[in-house]
Each structure stands twice: as structure tokens, then as C-alpha cells.
Amino acid sequence: MHAEMKNVMIFVSDALRWDYAPERIRKLGPTLKTVAQSCHTPTSFASIVTGMNPPKHGVEWFYHRISRDLYTIFDLPANVSYYSHRYDALHQVFGKRAPCIPLDSIQEPFVYLEKNLHTHAPYNSFYSGTAADYVRESKKKPEIYLRDYEIAVEKATNDFFDRIRTLKRRGLLDRTLLIFTSDHGEFLGEYGLLGHGFPCAPELVYVPTVFIHSSLDNKDSLPTIMRHVDILPTIIDLLGIKVDWAFEGVNVFEVDETLLGYCRVTFPHLFPWKIVVSSIWNEKGGFVKLQGSALRRLIVLLHELMYRSQTLEPFAYCKRVRQFGEHLINADESIEVFENEYTYGYANKIHEGPFNNKKISELVMRLRVRRKIRKMKLEKRI
């Protein structure tokens, strides 16, 4: 335990991609390229607060709730706050375990989680329409979209430093671990697309995570990549919190294995035309697999193209499999393991995971039964 660490502030800049990580923040502490566990907010946040990959926590959209059988960041022995606007749909995902306490009044020891929307469309604060309207209207002027995004990144950066000033004013900064990250990236014209969601690509999957505290150094031993699922176990270890929990993530300051990250995107709101996009990534690229018939893939793509693109270029990404960057060995097998086993995601020990005892096996069975019941109820409505 780092004795001087007592609190945590996690600042999530929504839709901030890796290559736009603010230099002013990067230079404050160890910065790791991070695999987002989804290209959608609810799924990624569920992984951040549980330390579990999407097939295990089961959250695919905003109307899904994290299972009560899973421990979350809100169960930590501290004052835990999720701070966002009142009507944020993530409150439904988290359930009643997510109190909203401002940073200027929360008491020690605390874990403060904030979602900042500057880098989520619409970036222009004077725009009065919806995010979908903003993206649709920006298709013909992507250069303005990019300009607005760059301005939004600077606004989010300023907000982060404002939180630092709040902690300093309260005399809490030296005892607080700061984490700056994002839930997913953003297309800024790549592949003829704006926004996020589909397809799974590096611009959406890779996000930054910066750990900031005077006791942390930019060690040569840090992994070349981390995942959302690593945030919670890293926090617990650094603060020396004693909990009997299991995670698919690891403490990034202690791991000596090469890591793989899993990213999953689903479109349950298009049921019965739902498809699942599963992928695995290292720091140099990823392997993407679309699960669903060619007709379903086409329908989902057309749905996305209606407001996010004015070219036909995205049709190239409707293939069943696609490789980005370097070739990943045993990619299909790794995806199967992430989806059907509990794994730490070690590249050379993919089957090694946390869940081997009877108690955990029973938990896994309950979660699978609940997901099956939920799927049957959904199918019954159609």
C-alpha cells in the first residue's frame, strides 16, 4: 500500500481517443494505452466499475443493469460517488449503488467517479440539437467537426485541472490518486465515419489512462497496454483495501505478463437484427469478428450509415472478420476464452483466470441463468 493514498478521483472524458490524449495531463504521470471494453458507454463503464469483461457483467445497453451478484466500485469501504447530470442513463446501469456527491463536499476516504461530456457530440456548446442531429449535420463539413472536437478536448482538460484545484484547496490532493481515462474513442472522418459505435476499429478501441500521484513513477516495467478491467483492481491494490473479490483485471503496476484486451459491441436496440462484434487487441492492432448473418450485418451497417457517413467506404467493414495492424496468433481461440471463461487476458496464458473455486463456479452459473432468462423475456416481447 502507498500509505499516503487515501482517496481516488476517476475522471472519464467521454469519447476521448488515445491519439488525442492531452499532453498537459500525460506529463503528470504514467500514461498507458488502454483497450476499451466496448465502443459504447454503458458496456465500458460496467467493466470499469466491476473489473469484468462484457460477457460476464452482461451490460449491453443503457436499459441493462449490472447483476447484484457482482461486486462493484460502489461496494468499496469508502464514500463512493458517481457524479454526472441528473438524467444520466448510467444511473440505471449502476442501480441504487451510485450516490451523487460533489467533489467539493465528499468526505474521506472517498472514491469519486465523474463522466465529463465535453468530448461527446455535440462538442459545440452552442448547438441546441441532439448528438445524432449534430453528427448527421456534420457529415458534409467534417473539418468543422474535427475543429469542435479539438476545442472540446481542451475544455475537458481544463475541467480536469479544475478538479485538481478543488482537491488542492481542500488539502486532499497529496492523499488522492488521480486517474484520467475515457470510455471509448471517436471517429473523426476515418473510414468515412463520424461518432462511435460501429465498426470496432483502433480509433474507437484505444483510449488513454493516466495515473497521477507523487509516489508513482513512469516505470520501465509497466505493461505496453492495459484494459478498463484493470482500473478497479489497480485502485484496490494501491490503496491497500482488503476485499475478497475476484476480477478479470490486474494491478498494472505489478503485472509482468503481456496483456490482451477484449472489446465487445452489441446492438440490442435493433433486435431481432442484433449482431455482436467481438475483438481482441494488443498495443499494435486487433482482430475483429462479427457474429451474425450477412443480412443482419448489412442492416446494422445501414442503420449506422443513415446518420454517420456520406460515403460507402464503411461497407468494407461489414465483413465477418477483419484484422487491424499486426496479426494476432490464435485470435479466434482467445475470443472464445474471453467469452466463455474467466481470464486475466495474459497473451501467453490465456486460460489463466480468477475463478476456480466452488463459490465462484456457483456465481458464474447464476449469472448465466439470469442472462438466459433476460434473453427469453426479450424474445417473448417481439
N, C-alpha and C positions, 0 to 999 in steps of 0.2 A: 504493500500500500504506500502511496505517496501521502505522507502524513499531512501535508499542507492542503491537500484536496479534500473538500468537504461538500462541494456543490457541483452541479453540471448545468450548463446552458447549451442547448442544441438549437441552432438557427438553421432552418431549412429554407433555402431560396428556391421556390418552386420553378421547375423547368430551366434550371441553370446547367448548361453543358460544360464538360470538362475543359474544353479549349477556351472558354470564356471565364474561367476562374479568376477572380480579381487579384491582381498582383499585390495590392496593398494588404490583402488577407493572407495570401500564400506565404509571404515572407515572415509571418508571425509564428509559424510553427510547422511541424511535419505535415506535408501535403501528399495525400495518396490518391492515385487514380482509382475510382470506385465503380464497380459494376452495380447499377441499379437493379433491383429485383423485379422491376416492371417498368413499362413506359407509361403507366397510368398511376395517378396519385394514390388511390385507396390501397392498391396492392403493395406499392412500395412502402407506404407508411406502416402498413401492417407488419411488414418484415422488419422495419426499423424498430418498432416497439415490442416485437416478440423475439427477435433473433432467429426467426424461422423463415424458410423459403415458402413461396406462394402455395405449392401443393399441400403444405402442412397447415398453414393458417386458414386457407380456404377463402380468402377475400379476393373477389374478382371485380367488384364494382361497389359504388357508394352505398347500395342498399344491403350489402353483406356486413355482418358483424363478426368480429374476432370471437372464436369459441371461448366460453367461460372456463373451459378445461385448460387453456393455455395461460401461463404467467405472462404478464406484460410489464412494461416500464412503469405502469401505474400501480403495480403491486409492490414496488420497492419501498423499503422502510425510510421514507423521506416525504417531504411536501412536494408532490408532483403536479405540474401544471401543463396543460396544453393550451397555448394562447393563440387564438385566431379570432376571426369575426364570428358573431353570434350564430349565424346561419350556416356555418361551415359543415358540409355533409360528413366530414370525418368524425364529428361528434357521434354520429350514428354508428360508424365503423368501430369506434373505440368503446361505445356503450357508456354506462354511467360512471366508468372508472376514470373519466377525464375532466377533472375540475379545471376551471379557467381562472388563474391567479396572475395578475400583472407582475412583471419583473421588479417594479419599484416597491412592491409590498410583500412579496413572497418571503417566508421566513426560513432560516437554515434549520437543518440541512435540506437542500431542495434539488429537484431536477426540473428544469424549465425547458419546455419544448415549444418552439414557435414556428409557424409556417408563414413565410413572407411572400406576398403575391406580386411584387413589382415585376419579376421576370416571367410571370404568366400572362399570356394575352388576355385582354388588350393591354399592351405596355403603355400606351398613351393615356395618361390620367385624365385628359380632356375628352376622351371618347366615351359616348353615352350608351353605346350598344353592347351586345353580348360578346363573349370571346369568339364564338362561332361567326358572328357577323363581322368582327374585326379581321379574322383570318380570311374570310370569304372576300371581303373588300380589298384585302392587301395582295391578292393573287396577281393583280395587274401592276402592282407597284412594290415588288419585294425589297427594293432598295430602301424604301421608307420603313418597311417592317424591320429590316436589319438595323437601321438607324435608331428606331424606337427601342429595340432590344438592347442595344449598347447603352442607351441612356438609362434603361431600366436596371441594368446590371450595376451601374454607378449608384442608382438610388438604393438598391438592396445593400450595396457595400456601405453606404452612408448610414443606413438603418442598423447594420451590424455594429459599426463603431459607436453609434448612439447607445446600443445596449451595453457595450463595454464601458462607456462613460457612466451609465447608470450604476453598474456594479462598482466602479471605482468610487463614485460619490457615496455609495452605501458602505464602503470599506470591505467589500466582498470579493473584489477581483482576484486577489492573491490566493483565495481559497476556492476559486471556481475554475473548473475545467471547461474551456470553450470549444465547441465543435461547430464548424461551419460546413454545411453539405447541401445536397439537393435531392429531390425525389426521382427525377429523371431529366433528360436533356430536351432539346428542341431542334426541329428542322428549321433552317433559315434559308431555304431555297434548294438544299441538296435533294437530289432525286426528283426535282420538280415539286417539292412539298414544303408546306409551312406548318407550324404547330407540332403536335406529338400524338402518339398512339400507335400508328402502323405506317410502315413496317418496322420491325426491330432492326436497328442499324446503329453503328458506333455513335452517331450524333445524339441518339436518344439514350443509349445504354450507359455511356461513360459520363460520370459526374465527379466533381471534386469532393474530398473530405479533408478538412484541415483541423488538426488537434492543437490547441493553444494552451500552454501553461508553462510557467517558468522552469518547472522540473523536467520538461520533455525536450529531447534533442532530436535533430534530424539524423537518426542513426543509420549507418550503412546496412544494418541488419533488417530494416523494415521491409515488408513484402513489396513487390513491384505493383501489386494490385490488392484491393480489399473489396468487401461487399457490404451492402446495407445490413446484412445479418450480423456483421462483426461489431457494429456500433454498441449494442447493448452489453454483450459480454466484455468488451473492452472497458466500458464505463464501470461495470461491476468490479472488475479486477483492479483497475486503477484506484478506485475509491475504497477498496478493501471490504466491500459489502459481502456479508456471509449469507448466501441463499443456496438452497438445494434445488437449483433449476438446471435444465439442460437446454442447450442451444445448438443450432447448426452453424453458428458463427464462432469465431475465436477471438482471443485478445491479439490484436495486430502487433502489439509491442513485444509479444512473447513467441509468436509462431515462427517456426523455421522451415515450414513446408511451402511449396509452390501452390498457390490457390487458384481454383476455378470459380467463376461466378455464374449463377443461373439467373436468367431473365425470362419472365413469362408475361404474355399479353393475351387477354381474352376479351371477347366481345359478347358478353351475356345479354346485353340490351338488344342485340339483334336476333335473339332466339326466335325461331328454331334454326337460324342460319349461323349460329355460333361457330367460331373457329378458335383454336388455341395455337398461339405462336410460342414455341419453346426454344430456348437458345442457351448456349454456354459460351463463356468468354474468358480469355486471359488478357494480359496487357497489350497484346499485339493483334487481336482480332477475335472473331467469333463464328460459331456455326449456328444457323437459324433453321428451324424446322416448323413448317406449317401443318397442323393436324386438322384435316377437313377435306371434303371433296373439292374438286376443281370448281364446281359451281358455287359452293359456299365461299371459297376464297375470292372468286370473282365478285360476288355480291358484296362482301365486306369491302373489297377494294373500291368498288363503285360508290359505296356509301361514303368512304373516306375522300374520294376524289371530288365529290359533289361540292365540297367547300374548301378543300385544302390544296388543290392543284389545278393548273390550267394547261397541263401537258399530259401526254400519255406515257411519259417515262416511268411512272410508278408501276405500270403493268409488268415490268421486268422483275419486280419484287413480289409477284404473286406466285412464283414457283414454289414447289413443295419444300425444297431445301436451297439454302444459299450460304456461301462462305464469304466472310469479310476478313481481309488480312491473311495471316499465315494459317496453314492447315492445322487443325486440331486433331490429334490422334484419338481414336476411339470416341469420337464425338457423340455418336448415336447411343453408345453404351452409357456414357456419362449422363446424358439427358434422362435415360431410363432410371439411372440410380437416383438422380435428384428428384424424380417424380414418384418413385416407388419405395425408396429407402430414406433413412435419415442419415445425412452425410455431412462431414465437415468441409467437403469440397476440396480435399487435397488432391492435386493433379496425379500424384503417383500412388495414392492410397484412397481411391475414390469410394471404396466401400466402408472406410473407417468413419464411424459416427458415434453420437452420444447415446443412442437408445438401445441398450442391450439387456436391461433387466426386466423383470416381470411387471413391475409397476408401470414402466414406460410402455411396454407392449400393450397393456390394457388401455392406456390413454390413446395410443395410436388406433386401436380398434374402435373406441368410442367416437373419435374424430371421423373415421371413415364411415361409420354408420350414420352419423349426423349429416355428412355431406351427401350420402346416398339418399337419405330421406328428403333433404332440401331439394335435390335434383328431381326426385319423383313428384314433389309438390309443384315445382315449377312446370314440369311437363304436363301435369294434370290441368293447369290453368289454360294451357294452349288449346 
